[in-house]
Amino acid sequence: MIDWPNATVAFVLGFLVAVPLWLLDRRREKRERRSQAESEWTRAAVRIVATATQENVTDVDVLRVIAEYPTERWRAILGSADFEILERLQLAFMIPTVQPHKDSTHEAVEESKRQATVDMLDLALRRTTEEAAAVRRAEQRVRKACHPIRKVRRWLKARPQEPRHEVPSEGPAVGE
């Protein structure tokens, strides 16, 4: 026969232990997924900028490079702030610039392309420096997280040394 009170207690205790562990694992998984999407987006932004700044690149080449990446998935994970710059770049390269002679419209289109490329370059540089800073912080955390005995030794070496008072070896003896 089933011991219902003990089975109920075991179920409740198992539930109370499993749910927090599941929530922690889910949070860690989201953080890893976001970190991976951020690094992929940074690499993609650098490649898009490299393509857009080449000498004899066509609009189709830039749009093809942008289309290679899953930007909608990244937008869902990371939010839309960085992707507004990407949209401006896409729109700037979608405007047809095939005109027989240069006029103010052509110059305005070229200026919008240049400005969108500069904005995308700023984004790529900012994201690259943020990632490098995050790597440096992680390395510092790993370096600081060491055995407690090493921490004490490091602390003892780092604290200021007080001058030691020497006891005179020769002198009048006490009581003489």
N, C-alpha and C positions, 0 to 999 in steps of 0.2 A: 504494500500500500504506500502511497505517496505521502510524505511528511509535508503537508501544505505550509505550515508556518516556516519551516526551514527553507523550503523551496522559494517561498515569497521573499524571505530575507536575502537569500542568495541572488535572486533576480534583481532586487532593488540595489544591493551592493554592487553587483556586476554592472548594472546600468549607471550607477553613480561614478564608477571608475571608468567605464568605457566612453561615456559622453564627453567628459573633459579631454580625454586623450584624443578622441576623434576630432574635437574642435581645434585642438592644438595642431594636429596633423593637417587639417584642412587649411588653417591659417598659414602654416609653413608652405604648403603646396601653392597657395595663392601668391605668396611672396616670391617663391621660386619662379612661378609662371610669369609674374610681372618683371622680375629681374631678367629673365631670358628674353622676354618681348622687348624690354628696353635696350638690351645689347644688340638684338637683331635690328631694331629700328635705327639705332645709331650707325651700325654698319651700312644699312641701306641708305641712310641720309648721306653718309660720306660718299657712297658710290654714285648716288644721284647727282650730288654736287660735282663730283669728278667728271661725270658725263656731261653735265650742263656747261661746264667751263672749258671743255675741249675746243680747239680751234674750229674745225670744220664739222661741227655736229649739226645735225638737222633736228627739227622739232620732233619728228617721228622717233628718232633715236632716244631722245629724252623721255618721251611718253611711253616708249616700249620698256625702258628700264624701270620707270615708275610702275608700270602694269605688272612687272615680274613679281612684285612683293605683295604679301597679304596685308595691305594697309588697313582694311576694314577690321580684320581680327585684332590687329595692334591697337586700332582706335578703340575697340570695345574694351581692351584690357587697360590701356594707358590713359584714356580720355582724349578729348579732341583738341587740346591746346596746340600741340606741335603740328597737328595735321592740317590746321588752317593755313599754315605756311606752305605745306605741300600742295594744298588745293590752289593757292595763289600761283604757285609755280606751274601746276598743270594748266590752269587757265591761261597763263601768260604764253605757254608754248602751244596751246590749242588755237590761238588766234592766227589766222592765215596771214603770212607776210609776203606773199608772192605778189609783187606789184611791179609794173614796168619801170616806174621811176620813183625816186624817194620823195616823200612829202611829209607833212607834219604827222599824219596818222602812222606812217611807217616808223618815224622816229619815236613816237609815243609808245608803239608796240615794242620796239627794241629797248626802250627805257624801262618798260614794265617787266620785260624779260630779265634785264640786268638787275633791277631792284629785287625781283623775286628770287633770283639766283643768289644775290648777296644775303638776303634774309635766310635762305636755306643754308648757306655757308655758315652764317652766324649760329644757326640752330645746331648744325653738325659739330661745330667747334665747341659750343657750350655743352652739348651732351657728351662729347669725348672727354672734355676736362672734368665733368661731373663723374663719369665712370672711372677715370684715373684717380680722382680724389677718393672715391669709394673703395677702390682697390688698396690705396695707401692706408685708409682707415682700417680696413680689414686686416692688413698685414700688421699694423700697430697693435690691434686687439690680440692677434695671435702671439705677437712678440711679448706683449705684457702678460698674457695668460700663461704663466709658467708655474713650476712647482713652488709651494710656499717657502721652502728653504731658500731657493734662489731669490724670491722676492725679499726675504729678510736680508740676505747678503747684499742685494742691490740697494736696499734702503740704508743699510749700515755704511756702504761706500758713499752714498750720496749725501748723507747728513754732514754738517760741518764738524770738523774735528776740533775739540777743545785742547788747548795746550796742556800738556801733562806737567804736573808739579813734581820735581825731582826731590827725593828725600836725600839730604846730605849724608854721604857715607862716612865722612869723618867729622867729628864734632864732639862737643862735650857730651858725655854720657849722662843720662838722666840720673839724677840723684848724686852726682859728684860735687 
